[in-house]
Amino acid sequence: MSVAQQRTLVAHADPASSVQARCQALGLARSSFYYQPCGESAYNLELMRLLDEEFTAHNFKGVLGLRDHLRLAGHAVNEKRVRRLMRLMGHEPVYPKPRLSVPGQGITPYPYLLRDRPVTAPNEVWSTDITYVPMAKGFLYLAAVLDWHSRYVISWQLWPRLKVWYRS
């Protein structure tokens, strides 16, 4: 049972019994019954606003990067305060987690058919790749078809967004 539920039970119990007896019966400290949370200070709310702006713009920054950002903005904060505020806001940086390359359950590995095959002539093996090119206002997506032997770009195409081509 949570402390909030215990407080409710103590508050709505028989008023003839003392608060001390009701708290003792529920295993709740009397100071917990009378405790009123004070909330965050105005300075912490300002820091949280600044942290939220920076984290929205750069969601890969962790506690140390955000601490440095606040220090450059003229706020004398330490990493413990930034970590507490970030945890309070529910922000977690985006970064590769451990064991990212380990396949999950139910994933069937497909054999690599070109492992022991030497590529000796042009047009034997082609490959394709899609990548994005960062631009001033967004991205362009580049798709290319390459010949493995000559390393020649057979075809390429630039798109402002990823498309799916259907042939019927």
Secondary structure, DSSP 8 states (H G I E B T S, - for coil): --HHHHHHHHHTS-TTS-HHHHHHHHT--HHHHH-------HHHHHHHHHHHHHHHH-TT--HHHHHHHHHHTT----HHHHHHHHHHHT-------TTTTS--TT------TTTT----STTS-EEEEEEEEEETTEEEEEEEEEETTT--EEEEEEESS-------
